[in-house]
Amino acid sequence: MATLTITGAEATLLIRNQYSLRDTDQVQIVSLNTPISLDFFEAVRTRQKLVAIKLIRELTNCGLKEGKDFVDEFSDKLDNLYRF
């Protein structure tokens, strides 16, 4: 598993480029004090929710429900960015 530690500005740029967002689209980064792996972003992008939940649970030691809620909310926010 690859781990990437980046600043908020770098994360914003990475997300903008990965999801082809415009400069007018808002991107807000919340710090977890734990680096999020690129595998997590790839799992969310490719709709592999079980993988994404497993990865976020490993990073945060959260429960299954909290991990699922986090992935669902993160995924929904990305989906909303694609709506025109």
C-alpha positions in Angstrom: 0.0 0.0 0.0 1.4 3.4 -0.9 1.1 6.2 1.7 1.2 9.8 0.7 1.5 12.7 3.2 0.6 16.0 1.7 -0.4 19.5 2.8 -3.9 20.8 2.5 -3.0 22.9 -0.6 -1.3 19.9 -2.2 -4.4 17.7 -1.4 -6.7 20.3 -2.9 -4.7 20.4 -6.1 -4.5 16.6 -6.2 -8.3 16.3 -5.8 -8.9 19.0 -8.4 -6.7 17.3 -11.0 -7.9 13.7 -10.2 -11.6 14.6 -10.6 -11.2 17.4 -13.2 -12.7 20.1 -11.0 -12.9 23.7 -12.0 -11.3 26.5 -9.9 -14.8 27.6 -8.9 -15.6 24.2 -7.3 -15.0 24.2 -3.6 -12.6 21.6 -2.1 -12.3 21.5 1.6 -9.6 19.3 3.2 -10.1 18.1 6.8 -7.0 16.8 8.7 -7.2 13.4 10.3 -3.7 13.6 11.8 -3.2 10.4 9.8 -2.0 10.1 6.2 -4.7 8.8 3.9 -3.4 6.4 1.3 -3.8 6.8 -2.4 -5.4 3.4 -2.3 -8.3 5.0 -0.4 -8.9 7.7 -3.0 -8.7 5.1 -5.8 -11.1 2.8 -4.0 -13.7 5.6 -3.6 -13.2 6.7 -7.2 -13.7 3.2 -8.6 -16.7 2.6 -6.3 -14.9 -0.2 -4.2 -16.7 0.9 -1.0 -15.7 -2.2 1.0 -12.0 -1.6 0.3 -12.4 2.1 1.1 -14.2 1.3 4.4 -11.4 -1.2 5.3 -8.7 1.3 4.6 -10.3 4.2 6.6 -11.0 1.8 9.5 -7.3 0.8 9.5 -6.3 4.5 9.5 -8.6 5.8 12.2 -9.5 2.7 14.3 -13.1 3.7 13.9 -16.0 1.2 14.0 -17.7 -0.4 11.0 -20.7 2.0 11.0 -18.4 5.1 11.4 -16.2 3.9 8.5 -19.2 3.2 6.3 -20.7 6.6 7.1 -17.4 8.4 6.4 -17.0 6.6 3.0 -20.7 7.2 2.1 -20.5 10.9 2.9 -17.1 11.3 1.1 -18.4 9.5 -2.0 -21.7 11.5 -2.0 -19.8 14.8 -1.8 -17.6 13.8 -4.8 -20.7 12.7 -6.7 -22.4 16.1 -6.1 -19.3 17.8 -7.6 -20.0 16.0 -10.9 -23.6 17.2 -11.2 -24.2 20.0 -13.6 
